[in-house]
C-alpha cells in the first residue's frame, strides 16, 4: 500500500501537502497476487483492475456530507487485494487486450448483455446496437472515429439485438455482494463475466474477436442490468471497470480481460457513451489518468482517461484523449522539435494530428513536454476551456496518483501532468477538475513558458531544460507559437528572403554595443512585425507591430529587452514577419 508522511493525515478530497518521497512504496503490480488453487490450476496470475472515475455529482454529495464516502473510494487498494483471488493466466503474462499497439482499422468488439432475477433489464437490446456500433453522434464507434482521425472502426459480428439479454444464474445482490462487484471471488463481477461468457458460448464464435491472432479475445464489453455504482454510490450496484478472469478457452481462443458497464444511469434509456469509451481505453492499453486514491484530480476534464469521461450530460460528450494517450495508441505521431522554430502553426487537435514534442536539444528522454491546441468543438465541446495545452510527461512514472507542484520532492509526480497556465495547480490540490485558466493564454493571459516563467519548463528535478513555448497567439482553431529546445536555427539568409513581399537589410553597425540601425522595405500593404530573439529562440524585444504602406523604413535597437534590461553579449536574430512569412538577419551585440 502506498504510504505518506507519518506526520500528516491524508484527506481524500483536498490537501495542501506533498506526498513524501521517503515513504513512497511501489504501485500495486499488474500481477497483484499468486495463489495455489489446486492441481488443476497451479501458480496463477491475474490482471490489474481499472475503474471508471466517480461521477462529479457523487463526489459533490460526499463533500457536502449528503452521502457517506463509498468504501470503494476509501479502501480501493484493499478491495483490489480482496477481489484478485480468482485464477489468472496459466499460460502467459499477457496483461492487456491490444495494449499499446497502434490501434487502427476495423476491430471486432463483443458486447454481452446480462440481467438478473432481482434486476430485470428494462432497455431493449437494440439500444446498445446504436450506443456502441452505429456511426451516429454519441456512439462509441463515432467517438473513436473522431479521436482517431477515422483510422479506427469499432465493429462486431454479433449485435446486441441479435443476442439479446442473458439471464445470470445468480442475483445482482449476489454478484455485487455489498462491495460494488469488486469483492472476493466468486461473489463478484469476475464470476458474473464467467457466467455470461458460458451463457453466450453456444451462439458466438469467440475466435472472430481475436483481431491480432494472438489467441485472446481483444475486446469484451459486459453490460449488466441496472445502474452503475460510480453514479449511485450504492454498494449493491456494480462499479464500472476493466478487469480480467481466469482465461476461458472458447472456440480456440482465450477470454481473459473485459470491461463492464451499466444498463442506465438514472432512468432506462439514458445511458451514454462516456463510460464505454473510457473502459475501452483500458482495453486498448491506456491507464487511468485520474488520481485513483482521490487526493487530487489527475488531469481532470481534459481527458477521456480522467474525469473527461463524464463531460456533457452524464458523459454524452466525453473529452478527447489527452495528447499522450493519442500518441500511445498511434493515433498521432508527434512532431519532434530538434531546432528552435518560430511562428509554428498549431491547428486544433480535434481536426488535425498536430502534437509537438519538446525536450532539451531535441534529444529523446523519458521526461518531455507535449504541446497541442484544444478547442471546444466536436466531442471536446464541454472542455473547461480552450487554447494551447502543455503536457509534462514522465514515462518513468506509472500512474497519476502522486500529485506534484513546485516545492514538492522531485522523485514522485504524475506520469501525465497538465501544466496549468495560471500556475494555480487547482487539479493537484483537488480544487477543481480543470478550468479556463489551464490552457495558454487562458484567463491569465499567459503566453510564455520557459526556464524562468511561472509555471516553468524546468524538469521535475529543477533543472532548466531550455524548452520554451513563447509568443502564444490568442485561442483559436489555428494557433501559433515559437517553440524552443535550446538549438537555434542555422540562419541561411537567402533561404528566408521573400523579395516579392519585403526586404530586410543587414543591421548596421554589426557587431554593435550601443545602438544598431535596421533597414527594411515593404512592397505592399501588410501587417509587419519586427522582433529580436536570443540564441535560445526566446523573444527578447518586439520592435514593431503595425500595418504599413509600401515603402522603405528604418528602425533602431539599443540592446534593451522588453522588460527594460540590457541584454547580454551574444548572437541575436532580427526577424521581419509578414503574414507568417519570415526574413532573418543575424546580429552580434557586444556589451
Secondary structure as the mmCIF struct_conf table of DSSP 4:
data_model
#
loop_
_struct_conf.conf_type_id
_struct_conf.id
_struct_conf.beg_label_comp_id
_struct_conf.beg_label_asym_id
_struct_conf.beg_label_seq_id
_struct_conf.end_label_comp_id
_struct_conf.end_label_asym_id
_struct_conf.end_label_seq_id
TURN_TY1_P TURN_TY1_P1 UNK A 6 UNK A 7
BEND BEND1 UNK A 8 UNK A 8
BEND BEND2 UNK A 12 UNK A 13
BEND BEND3 UNK A 16 UNK A 17
HELX_LH_PP_P HELX_LH_PP_P1 UNK A 18 UNK A 20
HELX_RH_3T_P HELX_RH_3T_P1 UNK A 21 UNK A 23
HELX_LH_PP_P HELX_LH_PP_P2 UNK A 26 UNK A 29
BEND BEND4 UNK A 30 UNK A 31
STRN STRN1 UNK A 36 UNK A 36
TURN_TY1_P TURN_TY1_P2 UNK A 39 UNK A 41
STRN STRN2 UNK A 43 UNK A 43
HELX_LH_PP_P HELX_LH_PP_P3 UNK A 47 UNK A 49
STRN STRN3 UNK A 50 UNK A 51
HELX_LH_PP_P HELX_LH_PP_P4 UNK A 52 UNK A 55
HELX_RH_AL_P HELX_RH_AL_P1 UNK A 56 UNK A 63
TURN_TY1_P TURN_TY1_P3 UNK A 64 UNK A 65
BEND BEND5 UNK A 66 UNK A 67
HELX_LH_PP_P HELX_LH_PP_P5 UNK A 68 UNK A 70
HELX_RH_AL_P HELX_RH_AL_P2 UNK A 71 UNK A 74
BEND BEND6 UNK A 75 UNK A 75
HELX_RH_AL_P HELX_RH_AL_P3 UNK A 76 UNK A 83
BEND BEND7 UNK A 86 UNK A 86
BEND BEND8 UNK A 90 UNK A 91
BEND BEND9 UNK A 96 UNK A 96
TURN_TY1_P TURN_TY1_P4 UNK A 97 UNK A 100
BEND BEND10 UNK A 101 UNK A 101
STRN STRN4 UNK A 105 UNK A 108
STRN STRN5 UNK A 110 UNK A 115
STRN STRN6 UNK A 116 UNK A 116
TURN_TY1_P TURN_TY1_P5 UNK A 117 UNK A 118
STRN STRN7 UNK A 119 UNK A 119
BEND BEND11 UNK A 123 UNK A 123
TURN_TY1_P TURN_TY1_P6 UNK A 125 UNK A 125
HELX_RH_AL_P HELX_RH_AL_P4 UNK A 126 UNK A 128
HELX_RH_PI_P HELX_RH_PI_P1 UNK A 129 UNK A 133
BEND BEND12 UNK A 134 UNK A 134
BEND BEND13 UNK A 136 UNK A 136
TURN_TY1_P TURN_TY1_P7 UNK A 137 UNK A 138
BEND BEND14 UNK A 139 UNK A 139
HELX_RH_AL_P HELX_RH_AL_P5 UNK A 140 UNK A 147
TURN_TY1_P TURN_TY1_P8 UNK A 148 UNK A 149
BEND BEND15 UNK A 150 UNK A 150
STRN STRN8 UNK A 152 UNK A 155
BEND BEND16 UNK A 157 UNK A 158
HELX_RH_AL_P HELX_RH_AL_P6 UNK A 160 UNK A 163
STRN STRN9 UNK A 165 UNK A 167
HELX_LH_PP_P HELX_LH_PP_P6 UNK A 168 UNK A 168
BEND BEND17 UNK A 169 UNK A 170
HELX_RH_AL_P HELX_RH_AL_P7 UNK A 172 UNK A 176
TURN_TY1_P TURN_TY1_P9 UNK A 177 UNK A 181
BEND BEND18 UNK A 183 UNK A 184
TURN_TY1_P TURN_TY1_P10 UNK A 185 UNK A 186
BEND BEND19 UNK A 187 UNK A 188
HELX_RH_AL_P HELX_RH_AL_P8 UNK A 189 UNK A 200
HELX_RH_3T_P HELX_RH_3T_P2 UNK A 201 UNK A 203
HELX_RH_3T_P HELX_RH_3T_P3 UNK A 206 UNK A 209
TURN_TY1_P TURN_TY1_P11 UNK A 211 UNK A 212
BEND BEND20 UNK A 214 UNK A 215
STRN STRN10 UNK A 216 UNK A 216
STRN STRN11 UNK A 220 UNK A 224
BEND BEND21 UNK A 225 UNK A 226
STRN STRN12 UNK A 228 UNK A 228
HELX_RH_AL_P HELX_RH_AL_P9 UNK A 229 UNK A 232
TURN_TY1_P TURN_TY1_P12 UNK A 235 UNK A 236
BEND BEND22 UNK A 237 UNK A 237
STRN STRN13 UNK A 238 UNK A 238
HELX_LH_PP_P HELX_LH_PP_P7 UNK A 239 UNK A 240
STRN STRN14 UNK A 241 UNK A 250
TURN_TY1_P TURN_TY1_P13 UNK A 251 UNK A 252
STRN STRN15 UNK A 253 UNK A 262
BEND BEND23 UNK A 263 UNK A 263
BEND BEND24 UNK A 265 UNK A 267
TURN_TY1_P TURN_TY1_P14 UNK A 268 UNK A 269
BEND BEND25 UNK A 273 UNK A 273
HELX_RH_AL_P HELX_RH_AL_P10 UNK A 274 UNK A 283
TURN_TY1_P TURN_TY1_P15 UNK A 284 UNK A 285
HELX_LH_PP_P HELX_LH_PP_P8 UNK A 286 UNK A 288
BEND BEND26 UNK A 290 UNK A 290
TURN_TY1_P TURN_TY1_P16 UNK A 292 UNK A 293
BEND BEND27 UNK A 294 UNK A 296
TURN_TY1_P TURN_TY1_P17 UNK A 298 UNK A 299
HELX_RH_3T_P HELX_RH_3T_P4 UNK A 300 UNK A 302
TURN_TY1_P TURN_TY1_P18 UNK A 304 UNK A 306
HELX_RH_3T_P HELX_RH_3T_P5 UNK A 307 UNK A 310
TURN_TY1_P TURN_TY1_P19 UNK A 311 UNK A 317
HELX_LH_PP_P HELX_LH_PP_P9 UNK A 318 UNK A 322
HELX_RH_AL_P HELX_RH_AL_P11 UNK A 323 UNK A 328
TURN_TY1_P TURN_TY1_P20 UNK A 329 UNK A 330
BEND BEND28 UNK A 331 UNK A 331
STRN STRN16 UNK A 335 UNK A 336
BEND BEND29 UNK A 339 UNK A 339
STRN STRN17 UNK A 341 UNK A 347
STRN STRN18 UNK A 348 UNK A 348
TURN_TY1_P TURN_TY1_P21 UNK A 349 UNK A 350
BEND BEND30 UNK A 351 UNK A 352
STRN STRN19 UNK A 356 UNK A 358
HELX_RH_3T_P HELX_RH_3T_P6 UNK A 360 UNK A 362
BEND BEND31 UNK A 366 UNK A 366
STRN STRN20 UNK A 367 UNK A 374
BEND BEND32 UNK A 376 UNK A 376
HELX_RH_3T_P HELX_RH_3T_P7 UNK A 378 UNK A 380
TURN_TY1_P TURN_TY1_P22 UNK A 381 UNK A 382
BEND BEND33 UNK A 384 UNK A 384
STRN STRN21 UNK A 387 UNK A 394
TURN_TY1_P TURN_TY1_P23 UNK A 395 UNK A 396
BEND BEND34 UNK A 400 UNK A 400
BEND BEND35 UNK A 402 UNK A 402
TURN_TY1_P TURN_TY1_P24 UNK A 406 UNK A 407
BEND BEND36 UNK A 408 UNK A 408
BEND BEND37 UNK A 410 UNK A 411
BEND BEND38 UNK A 415 UNK A 415
STRN STRN22 UNK A 416 UNK A 419
TURN_TY1_P TURN_TY1_P25 UNK A 421 UNK A 422
BEND BEND39 UNK A 423 UNK A 423
TURN_TY1_P TURN_TY1_P26 UNK A 426 UNK A 430
BEND BEND40 UNK A 431 UNK A 431
BEND BEND41 UNK A 433 UNK A 433
TURN_TY1_P TURN_TY1_P27 UNK A 436 UNK A 437
BEND BEND42 UNK A 438 UNK A 439
STRN STRN23 UNK A 440 UNK A 441
TURN_TY1_P TURN_TY1_P28 UNK A 442 UNK A 445
STRN STRN24 UNK A 446 UNK A 446
STRN STRN25 UNK A 449 UNK A 449
BEND BEND43 UNK A 450 UNK A 450
TURN_TY1_P TURN_TY1_P29 UNK A 451 UNK A 452
BEND BEND44 UNK A 453 UNK A 455
TURN_TY1_P TURN_TY1_P30 UNK A 460 UNK A 461
BEND BEND45 UNK A 462 UNK A 462
STRN STRN26 UNK A 468 UNK A 470
BEND BEND46 UNK A 471 UNK A 471
BEND BEND47 UNK A 475 UNK A 477
STRN STRN27 UNK A 478 UNK A 484
BEND BEND48 UNK A 486 UNK A 486
HELX_RH_AL_P HELX_RH_AL_P12 UNK A 493 UNK A 496
TURN_TY1_P TURN_TY1_P31 UNK A 499 UNK A 501
STRN STRN28 UNK A 502 UNK A 504
HELX_LH_PP_P HELX_LH_PP_P10 UNK A 505 UNK A 507
STRN STRN29 UNK A 508 UNK A 508
BEND BEND49 UNK A 509 UNK A 511
STRN STRN30 UNK A 512 UNK A 512
BEND BEND50 UNK A 513 UNK A 514
STRN STRN31 UNK A 516 UNK A 522
BEND BEND51 UNK A 524 UNK A 525
STRN STRN32 UNK A 526 UNK A 534
TURN_TY1_P TURN_TY1_P32 UNK A 535 UNK A 536
BEND BEND52 UNK A 537 UNK A 537
STRN STRN33 UNK A 539 UNK A 548
BEND BEND53 UNK A 550 UNK A 550
STRN STRN34 UNK A 551 UNK A 557
BEND BEND54 UNK A 559 UNK A 559
STRN STRN35 UNK A 560 UNK A 560
TURN_TY1_P TURN_TY1_P33 UNK A 562 UNK A 563
BEND BEND55 UNK A 564 UNK A 564
STRN STRN36 UNK A 566 UNK A 566
HELX_LH_PP_P HELX_LH_PP_P11 UNK A 567 UNK A 568
BEND BEND56 UNK A 569 UNK A 569
STRN STRN37 UNK A 570 UNK A 578
TURN_TY1_P TURN_TY1_P34 UNK A 579 UNK A 580
STRN STRN38 UNK A 581 UNK A 589
#
